[in-house]
Amino acid sequence: MEWLKMIFEYHAKFNKRFGELQFWTHDNHAIELNRLELIESRMKYIHENPVRAGIVEKEDDYLYSSARNYSGLKGLVEVDYW
């Protein structure tokens, strides 16, 4: 596990706001969602995250995703459609 600590220490060197170890990245990539196409592409990206992570095979299989609601299934998350 020493190698893992070394990696956390290395990344913490480049971020002056935090301590000696850094586990998460602290980058922010804000995107103005001013067109329907952008909103749809970001939703698609978010819905595909559990699939890319290998948690589920299909977007709407992930219980905590609004992808279920958009595909007509009952989700655990309440969705206000736009």
Biopython code that builds the backbone (N, CA, C, O; Angstrom):
import numpy as np
from Bio.PDB.StructureBuilder import StructureBuilder

atoms = [
    (1, "MET", "N", (0.808, -1.202, 0.000)),
    (1, "MET", "CA", (0.000, 0.000, 0.000)),
    (1, "MET", "C", (0.853, 1.268, 0.000)),
    (1, "MET", "O", (0.329, 2.369, -0.168)),
    (2, "GLU", "N", (2.110, 1.122, 0.180)),
    (2, "GLU", "CA", (3.000, 2.290, 0.180)),
    (2, "GLU", "C", (2.983, 2.992, -1.181)),
    (2, "GLU", "O", (3.087, 4.217, -1.254)),
    (3, "TRP", "N", (2.851, 2.212, -2.253)),
    (3, "TRP", "CA", (2.813, 2.795, -3.595)),
    (3, "TRP", "C", (1.591, 3.696, -3.772)),
    (3, "TRP", "O", (1.658, 4.713, -4.461)),
    (4, "LEU", "N", (0.470, 3.316, -3.143)),
    (4, "LEU", "CA", (-0.748, 4.105, -3.237)),
    (4, "LEU", "C", (-0.580, 5.438, -2.501)),
    (4, "LEU", "O", (-0.991, 6.488, -2.996)),
    (5, "LYS", "N", (0.017, 5.382, -1.335)),
    (5, "LYS", "CA", (0.285, 6.600, -0.575)),
    (5, "LYS", "C", (1.187, 7.536, -1.376)),
    (5, "LYS", "O", (0.995, 8.752, -1.364)),
    (6, "MET", "N", (2.164, 6.969, -2.069)),
    (6, "MET", "CA", (3.075, 7.760, -2.892)),
    (6, "MET", "C", (2.309, 8.499, -4.009)),
    (6, "MET", "O", (2.611, 9.653, -4.313)),
    (7, "ILE", "N", (1.338, 7.838, -4.601)),
    (7, "ILE", "CA", (0.539, 8.463, -5.659)),
    (7, "ILE", "C", (-0.289, 9.610, -5.089)),
    (7, "ILE", "O", (-0.360, 10.676, -5.699)),
    (8, "PHE", "N", (-0.919, 9.411, -3.926)),
    (8, "PHE", "CA", (-1.718, 10.457, -3.289)),
    (8, "PHE", "C", (-0.851, 11.653, -2.909)),
    (8, "PHE", "O", (-1.278, 12.798, -3.051)),
    (9, "GLU", "N", (0.352, 11.396, -2.430)),
    (9, "GLU", "CA", (1.282, 12.476, -2.072)),
    (9, "GLU", "C", (1.704, 13.259, -3.310)),
    (9, "GLU", "O", (1.787, 14.486, -3.279)),
    (10, "TYR", "N", (1.967, 12.548, -4.390)),
    (10, "TYR", "CA", (2.393, 13.186, -5.640)),
    (10, "TYR", "C", (1.330, 14.170, -6.125)),
    (10, "TYR", "O", (1.657, 15.307, -6.464)),
    (11, "HIS", "N", (0.072, 13.754, -6.162)),
    (11, "HIS", "CA", (-1.001, 14.621, -6.657)),
    (11, "HIS", "C", (-1.300, 15.773, -5.705)),
    (11, "HIS", "O", (-1.722, 16.841, -6.147)),
    (12, "ALA", "N", (-1.090, 15.577, -4.416)),
    (12, "ALA", "CA", (-1.318, 16.649, -3.446)),
    (12, "ALA", "C", (-0.313, 17.788, -3.633)),
    (12, "ALA", "O", (-0.612, 18.933, -3.296)),
    (13, "LYS", "N", (0.860, 17.489, -4.160)),
    (13, "LYS", "CA", (1.876, 18.530, -4.369)),
    (13, "LYS", "C", (1.390, 19.615, -5.318)),
    (13, "LYS", "O", (1.833, 20.761, -5.230)),
    (14, "PHE", "N", (0.490, 19.269, -6.218)),
    (14, "PHE", "CA", (0.032, 20.213, -7.233)),
    (14, "PHE", "C", (-1.235, 20.961, -6.820)),
    (14, "PHE", "O", (-1.784, 21.732, -7.606)),
    (15, "ASN", "N", (-1.690, 20.740, -5.611)),
    (15, "ASN", "CA", (-2.894, 21.407, -5.127)),
    (15, "ASN", "C", (-2.593, 22.026, -3.772)),
    (15, "ASN", "O", (-2.558, 21.329, -2.758)),
    (16, "LYS", "N", (-2.381, 23.312, -3.756)),
    (16, "LYS", "CA", (-1.945, 24.014, -2.542)),
    (16, "LYS", "C", (-3.047, 24.174, -1.503)),
    (16, "LYS", "O", (-2.752, 24.472, -0.345)),
    (17, "ARG", "N", (-4.314, 23.984, -1.884)),
    (17, "ARG", "CA", (-5.427, 24.202, -0.969)),
    (17, "ARG", "C", (-5.601, 23.068, 0.028)),
    (17, "ARG", "O", (-6.273, 23.254, 1.042)),
    (18, "PHE", "N", (-5.028, 21.920, -0.219)),
    (18, "PHE", "CA", (-5.284, 20.758, 0.616)),
    (18, "PHE", "C", (-4.001, 20.248, 1.252)),
    (18, "PHE", "O", (-2.923, 20.788, 1.006)),
    (19, "GLY", "N", (-4.117, 19.219, 2.061)),
    (19, "GLY", "CA", (-3.007, 18.708, 2.862)),
    (19, "GLY", "C", (-1.987, 17.895, 2.093)),
    (19, "GLY", "O", (-1.646, 18.208, 0.953)),
    (20, "GLU", "N", (-1.512, 16.852, 2.735)),
    (20, "GLU", "CA", (-0.411, 16.061, 2.210)),
    (20, "GLU", "C", (-0.833, 14.992, 1.216)),
    (20, "GLU", "O", (-0.014, 14.517, 0.430)),
    (21, "LEU", "N", (-2.112, 14.608, 1.245)),
    (21, "LEU", "CA", (-2.606, 13.554, 0.361)),
    (21, "LEU", "C", (-3.817, 14.052, -0.414)),
    (21, "LEU", "O", (-4.628, 14.822, 0.101)),
    (22, "GLN", "N", (-3.925, 13.601, -1.661)),
    (22, "GLN", "CA", (-5.093, 13.958, -2.467)),
    (22, "GLN", "C", (-5.616, 12.709, -3.144)),
    (22, "GLN", "O", (-4.903, 12.030, -3.883)),
    (23, "PHE", "N", (-6.895, 12.419, -2.871)),
    (23, "PHE", "CA", (-7.526, 11.239, -3.441)),
    (23, "PHE", "C", (-8.375, 11.602, -4.648)),
    (23, "PHE", "O", (-8.270, 10.957, -5.692)),
    (24, "TRP", "N", (-9.226, 12.641, -4.522)),
    (24, "TRP", "CA", (-10.111, 13.072, -5.602)),
    (24, "TRP", "C", (-9.472, 14.205, -6.383)),
    (24, "TRP", "O", (-8.663, 14.962, -5.845)),
    (25, "THR", "N", (-9.835, 14.321, -7.653)),
    (25, "THR", "CA", (-9.413, 15.480, -8.426)),
    (25, "THR", "C", (-10.300, 16.656, -8.034)),
    (25, "THR", "O", (-11.442, 16.464, -7.616)),
    (26, "HIS", "N", (-9.787, 17.850, -8.166)),
    (26, "HIS", "CA", (-10.532, 19.043, -7.774)),
    (26, "HIS", "C", (-10.729, 19.982, -8.961)),
    (26, "HIS", "O", (-10.837, 21.197, -8.797)),
    (27, "ASP", "N", (-10.772, 19.412, -10.131)),
    (27, "ASP", "CA", (-10.983, 20.215, -11.336)),
    (27, "ASP", "C", (-12.465, 20.468, -11.537)),
    (27, "ASP", "O", (-13.307, 19.651, -11.165)),
    (28, "ASN", "N", (-12.767, 21.600, -12.124)),
    (28, "ASN", "CA", (-14.141, 21.967, -12.420)),
    (28, "ASN", "C", (-14.214, 22.313, -13.897)),
    (28, "ASN", "O", (-13.495, 23.192, -14.373)),
    (29, "HIS", "N", (-15.068, 21.634, -14.606)),
    (29, "HIS", "CA", (-15.223, 21.876, -16.043)),
    (29, "HIS", "C", (-16.642, 22.352, -16.311)),
    (29, "HIS", "O", (-17.452, 21.624, -16.886)),
    (30, "ALA", "N", (-16.935, 23.559, -15.898)),
    (30, "ALA", "CA", (-18.283, 24.101, -16.067)),
    (30, "ALA", "C", (-18.603, 24.288, -17.544)),
    (30, "ALA", "O", (-17.774, 24.754, -18.326)),
    (31, "ILE", "N", (-19.811, 23.917, -17.899)),
    (31, "ILE", "CA", (-20.287, 24.063, -19.281)),
    (31, "ILE", "C", (-21.644, 24.740, -19.227)),
    (31, "ILE", "O", (-22.537, 24.303, -18.502)),
    (32, "GLU", "N", (-21.795, 25.800, -19.989)),
    (32, "GLU", "CA", (-23.087, 26.484, -20.050)),
    (32, "GLU", "C", (-24.045, 25.660, -20.902)),
    (32, "GLU", "O", (-23.788, 25.406, -22.078)),
    (33, "LEU", "N", (-25.139, 25.252, -20.300)),
    (33, "LEU", "CA", (-26.132, 24.437, -20.998)),
    (33, "LEU", "C", (-27.201, 25.363, -21.577)),
    (33, "LEU", "O", (-28.287, 25.513, -21.017)),
    (34, "ASN", "N", (-26.873, 25.965, -22.685)),
    (34, "ASN", "CA", (-27.754, 26.970, -23.267)),
    (34, "ASN", "C", (-28.481, 26.483, -24.520)),
    (34, "ASN", "O", (-29.209, 27.249, -25.151)),
    (35, "ARG", "N", (-28.287, 25.219, -24.882)),
    (35, "ARG", "CA", (-28.985, 24.651, -26.036)),
    (35, "ARG", "C", (-29.475, 23.252, -25.680)),
    (35, "ARG", "O", (-28.834, 22.541, -24.906)),
    (36, "LEU", "N", (-30.585, 22.873, -26.232)),
    (36, "LEU", "CA", (-31.173, 21.570, -25.969)),
    (36, "LEU", "C", (-30.191, 20.441, -26.283)),
    (36, "LEU", "O", (-30.132, 19.450, -25.556)),
    (37, "GLU", "N", (-29.421, 20.588, -27.363)),
    (37, "GLU", "CA", (-28.461, 19.549, -27.747)),
    (37, "GLU", "C", (-27.408, 19.338, -26.661)),
    (37, "GLU", "O", (-27.001, 18.204, -26.407)),
    (38, "LEU", "N", (-26.968, 20.408, -26.024)),
    (38, "LEU", "CA", (-25.983, 20.295, -24.945)),
    (38, "LEU", "C", (-26.580, 19.608, -23.722)),
    (38, "LEU", "O", (-25.940, 18.758, -23.102)),
    (39, "ILE", "N", (-27.804, 19.981, -23.382)),
    (39, "ILE", "CA", (-28.475, 19.354, -22.241)),
    (39, "ILE", "C", (-28.618, 17.856, -22.480)),
    (39, "ILE", "O", (-28.320, 17.052, -21.597)),
    (40, "GLU", "N", (-29.067, 17.485, -23.661)),
    (40, "GLU", "CA", (-29.252, 16.071, -23.985)),
    (40, "GLU", "C", (-27.933, 15.309, -23.971)),
    (40, "GLU", "O", (-27.885, 14.177, -23.489)),
    (41, "SER", "N", (-26.866, 15.903, -24.487)),
    (41, "SER", "CA", (-25.574, 15.213, -24.520)),
    (41, "SER", "C", (-25.015, 15.030, -23.112)),
    (41, "SER", "O", (-24.407, 13.999, -22.827)),
    (42, "ARG", "N", (-25.206, 16.002, -22.230)),
    (42, "ARG", "CA", (-24.732, 15.882, -20.838)),
    (42, "ARG", "C", (-25.551, 14.849, -20.073)),
    (42, "ARG", "O", (-25.005, 14.095, -19.268)),
    (43, "MET", "N", (-26.852, 14.811, -20.320)),
    (43, "MET", "CA", (-27.685, 13.798, -19.674)),
    (43, "MET", "C", (-27.269, 12.401, -20.127)),
    (43, "MET", "O", (-27.178, 11.478, -19.318)),
    (44, "LYS", "N", (-27.019, 12.257, -21.411)),
    (44, "LYS", "CA", (-26.571, 10.968, -21.953)),
    (44, "LYS", "C", (-25.252, 10.558, -21.305)),
    (44, "LYS", "O", (-25.087, 9.403, -20.912)),
    (45, "TYR", "N", (-24.322, 11.487, -21.192)),
    (45, "TYR", "CA", (-23.033, 11.214, -20.562)),
    (45, "TYR", "C", (-23.222, 10.737, -19.113)),
    (45, "TYR", "O", (-22.618, 9.749, -18.697)),
    (46, "ILE", "N", (-24.055, 11.438, -18.362)),
    (46, "ILE", "CA", (-24.307, 11.085, -16.962)),
    (46, "ILE", "C", (-24.989, 9.721, -16.863)),
    (46, "ILE", "O", (-24.637, 8.905, -16.011)),
    (47, "HIS", "N", (-25.960, 9.481, -17.734)),
    (47, "HIS", "CA", (-26.674, 8.204, -17.711)),
    (47, "HIS", "C", (-25.759, 7.034, -18.068)),
    (47, "HIS", "O", (-25.982, 5.917, -17.603)),
    (48, "GLU", "N", (-24.741, 7.272, -18.881)),
    (48, "GLU", "CA", (-23.838, 6.201, -19.297)),
    (48, "GLU", "C", (-22.733, 5.917, -18.275)),
    (48, "GLU", "O", (-22.042, 4.905, -18.394)),
    (49, "ASN", "N", (-22.551, 6.786, -17.273)),
    (49, "ASN", "CA", (-21.475, 6.593, -16.295)),
    (49, "ASN", "C", (-21.506, 5.220, -15.610)),
    (49, "ASN", "O", (-20.459, 4.576, -15.541)),
    (50, "PRO", "N", (-22.643, 4.738, -15.102)),
    (50, "PRO", "CA", (-22.639, 3.412, -14.461)),
    (50, "PRO", "C", (-22.297, 2.279, -15.431)),
    (50, "PRO", "O", (-21.742, 1.259, -15.022)),
    (51, "VAL", "N", (-22.624, 2.456, -16.704)),
    (51, "VAL", "CA", (-22.285, 1.454, -17.719)),
    (51, "VAL", "C", (-20.774, 1.455, -17.948)),
    (51, "VAL", "O", (-20.142, 0.398, -17.965)),
    (52, "ARG", "N", (-20.200, 2.646, -18.125)),
    (52, "ARG", "CA", (-18.750, 2.752, -18.327)),
    (52, "ARG", "C", (-17.977, 2.210, -17.127)),
    (52, "ARG", "O", (-16.894, 1.647, -17.286)),
    (53, "ALA", "N", (-18.531, 2.380, -15.931)),
    (53, "ALA", "CA", (-17.870, 1.901, -14.714)),
    (53, "ALA", "C", (-18.026, 0.386, -14.537)),
    (53, "ALA", "O", (-17.396, -0.206, -13.660)),
    (54, "GLY", "N", (-18.856, -0.233, -15.361)),
    (54, "GLY", "CA", (-19.051, -1.678, -15.273)),
    (54, "GLY", "C", (-20.008, -2.092, -14.169)),
    (54, "GLY", "O", (-20.025, -3.258, -13.775)),
    (55, "ILE", "N", (-20.800, -1.165, -13.666)),
    (55, "ILE", "CA", (-21.747, -1.464, -12.592)),
    (55, "ILE", "C", (-22.991, -2.156, -13.144)),
    (55, "ILE", "O", (-23.532, -3.069, -12.520)),
    (56, "VAL", "N", (-23.437, -1.713, -14.318)),
    (56, "VAL", "CA", (-24.622, -2.277, -14.967)),
    (56, "VAL", "C", (-24.333, -2.452, -16.456)),
    (56, "VAL", "O", (-23.354, -1.922, -16.981)),
    (57, "GLU", "N", (-25.201, -3.201, -17.118)),
    (57, "GLU", "CA", (-25.039, -3.392, -18.566)),
    (57, "GLU", "C", (-25.761, -2.319, -19.375)),
    (57, "GLU", "O", (-25.295, -1.912, -20.439)),
    (58, "LYS", "N", (-26.912, -1.863, -18.856)),
    (58, "LYS", "CA", (-27.697, -0.852, -19.565)),
    (58, "LYS", "C", (-27.932, 0.330, -18.634)),
    (58, "LYS", "O", (-27.997, 0.174, -17.415)),
    (59, "GLU", "N", (-28.056, 1.502, -19.220)),
    (59, "GLU", "CA", (-28.256, 2.735, -18.444)),
    (59, "GLU", "C", (-29.419, 2.636, -17.474)),
    (59, "GLU", "O", (-29.307, 3.058, -16.322)),
    (60, "ASP", "N", (-30.531, 2.084, -17.930)),
    (60, "ASP", "CA", (-31.732, 2.065, -17.086)),
    (60, "ASP", "C", (-31.739, 0.916, -16.068)),
    (60, "ASP", "O", (-32.719, 0.739, -15.345)),
    (61, "ASP", "N", (-30.659, 0.139, -16.008)),
    (61, "ASP", "CA", (-30.522, -0.878, -14.972)),
    (61, "ASP", "C", (-30.058, -0.282, -13.643)),
    (61, "ASP", "O", (-30.236, -0.903, -12.595)),
    (62, "TYR", "N", (-29.474, 0.893, -13.672)),
    (62, "TYR", "CA", (-28.946, 1.514, -12.461)),
    (62, "TYR", "C", (-30.085, 2.180, -11.693)),
    (62, "TYR", "O", (-30.688, 3.136, -12.180)),
    (63, "LEU", "N", (-30.377, 1.682, -10.505)),
    (63, "LEU", "CA", (-31.559, 2.126, -9.751)),
    (63, "LEU", "C", (-31.537, 3.603, -9.379)),
    (63, "LEU", "O", (-32.597, 4.216, -9.245)),
    (64, "TYR", "N", (-30.360, 4.183, -9.209)),
    (64, "TYR", "CA", (-30.268, 5.571, -8.758)),
    (64, "TYR", "C", (-30.154, 6.566, -9.914)),
    (64, "TYR", "O", (-29.829, 7.733, -9.695)),
    (65, "SER", "N", (-30.415, 6.121, -11.124)),
    (65, "SER", "CA", (-30.283, 6.977, -12.299)),
    (65, "SER", "C", (-31.641, 7.422, -12.824)),
    (65, "SER", "O", (-32.608, 6.660, -12.808)),
    (66, "SER", "N", (-31.697, 8.653, -13.283)),
    (66, "SER", "CA", (-32.926, 9.131, -13.922)),
    (66, "SER", "C", (-33.117, 8.498, -15.297)),
    (66, "SER", "O", (-34.164, 8.677, -15.919)),
    (67, "ALA", "N", (-32.121, 7.764, -15.775)),
    (67, "ALA", "CA", (-32.276, 7.062, -17.055)),
    (67, "ALA", "C", (-33.474, 6.117, -17.000)),
    (67, "ALA", "O", (-34.146, 5.898, -18.008)),
    (68, "ARG", "N", (-33.736, 5.564, -15.831)),
    (68, "ARG", "CA", (-34.906, 4.683, -15.667)),
    (68, "ARG", "C", (-36.186, 5.441, -15.973)),
    (68, "ARG", "O", (-37.048, 4.948, -16.700)),
    (69, "ASN", "N", (-36.307, 6.633, -15.421)),
    (69, "ASN", "CA", (-37.510, 7.436, -15.633)),
    (69, "ASN", "C", (-37.685, 7.776, -17.113)),
    (69, "ASN", "O", (-38.793, 7.706, -17.645)),
    (70, "TYR", "N", (-36.593, 8.144, -17.770)),
    (70, "TYR", "CA", (-36.674, 8.538, -19.177)),
    (70, "TYR", "C", (-36.949, 7.364, -20.101)),
    (70, "TYR", "O", (-37.371, 7.561, -21.241)),
    (71, "SER", "N", (-36.714, 6.132, -19.621)),
    (71, "SER", "CA", (-37.026, 4.968, -20.448)),
    (71, "SER", "C", (-38.367, 4.334, -20.077)),
    (71, "SER", "O", (-38.711, 3.261, -20.572)),
    (72, "GLY", "N", (-39.129, 5.016, -19.191)),
    (72, "GLY", "CA", (-40.466, 4.551, -18.846)),
    (72, "GLY", "C", (-40.526, 3.618, -17.656)),
    (72, "GLY", "O", (-41.590, 3.076, -17.354)),
    (73, "LEU", "N", (-39.407, 3.417, -16.969)),
    (73, "LEU", "CA", (-39.383, 2.562, -15.781)),
    (73, "LEU", "C", (-39.534, 3.409, -14.525)),
    (73, "LEU", "O", (-39.338, 4.624, -14.554)),
    (74, "LYS", "N", (-39.882, 2.760, -13.430)),
    (74, "LYS", "CA", (-39.972, 3.449, -12.150)),
    (74, "LYS", "C", (-38.571, 3.589, -11.582)),
    (74, "LYS", "O", (-37.852, 2.602, -11.428)),
    (75, "GLY", "N", (-38.187, 4.815, -11.272)),
    (75, "GLY", "CA", (-36.874, 5.057, -10.688)),
    (75, "GLY", "C", (-36.978, 5.426, -9.231)),
    (75, "GLY", "O", (-38.057, 5.752, -8.738)),
    (76, "LEU", "N", (-35.855, 5.374, -8.540)),
    (76, "LEU", "CA", (-35.814, 5.780, -7.137)),
    (76, "LEU", "C", (-35.689, 7.287, -6.995)),
    (76, "LEU", "O", (-35.893, 7.836, -5.913)),
    (77, "VAL", "N", (-35.355, 7.946, -8.083)),
    (77, "VAL", "CA", (-35.153, 9.393, -8.089)),
    (77, "VAL", "C", (-36.378, 10.051, -8.719)),
    (77, "VAL", "O", (-36.820, 9.634, -9.789)),
    (78, "GLU", "N", (-36.920, 11.055, -8.079)),
    (78, "GLU", "CA", (-38.037, 11.790, -8.648)),
    (78, "GLU", "C", (-37.509, 12.724, -9.725)),
    (78, "GLU", "O", (-36.521, 13.425, -9.505)),
    (79, "VAL", "N", (-38.142, 12.743, -10.866)),
    (79, "VAL", "CA", (-37.664, 13.530, -12.002)),
    (79, "VAL", "C", (-38.732, 14.519, -12.429)),
    (79, "VAL", "O", (-39.895, 14.159, -12.607)),
    (80, "ASP", "N", (-38.321, 15.777, -12.593)),
    (80, "ASP", "CA", (-39.168, 16.793, -13.211)),
    (80, "ASP", "C", (-38.712, 16.915, -14.659)),
    (80, "ASP", "O", (-37.592, 17.351, -14.925)),
    (81, "TYR", "N", (-39.559, 16.541, -15.575)),
    (81, "TYR", "CA", (-39.197, 16.571, -17.004)),
    (81, "TYR", "C", (-39.270, 17.991, -17.529)),
    (81, "TYR", "O", (-40.122, 18.772, -17.106)),
    (82, "TRP", "N", (-38.388, 18.322, -18.439)),
    (82, "TRP", "CA", (-38.332, 19.665, -19.014)),
    (82, "TRP", "C", (-38.970, 19.695, -20.356)),
    (82, "TRP", "O", (-39.017, 20.747, -20.994)),
]
sb = StructureBuilder()
sb.init_structure("model")
sb.init_model(0)
sb.init_chain("A")
sb.init_seg("    ")
for serial, (resi, resn, name, xyz) in enumerate(atoms, 1):
    if name == "N":
        sb.init_residue(resn, " ", resi, " ")
    sb.init_atom(name, np.array(xyz, "f"), 0.0, 1.0, " ", f" {name:<3s}", serial, name[0])
structure = sb.get_structure()
